[in-house]
Amino acid sequence: MKKKFSALKQLTKTEQSHVKGGGVCSGYNGPQVVNCEEFHALPPQYRICVIVHPRCLD
């Protein structure tokens, strides 16, 4: 049993934050569904956190 645990990969801090739910959208607390104007006003890192019509992606 001890050999099984010693063979496990140790996660980096970044990997640990993703496991704990600390992904890109964890800092975003705005609306989930936005219109084009709201989408373009968002910082680029939070644009993947919202639902927007495909026409807004042009």
DAZINOR-V114621 format. One record per pair of residues at least 12 apart in sequence whose ideal C-beta (glycine too) atoms are under 6 Angstrom apart, sorted by the first residue. I is the first residue (numbers start at 1). J is the second residue. Records with the same first field share a line. If there is no record, write none. Layout:
I: J, J
This chain:
25: 49
28: 46, 49
32: 51
33: 51
34: 50, 52
36: 56
39: 52, 56
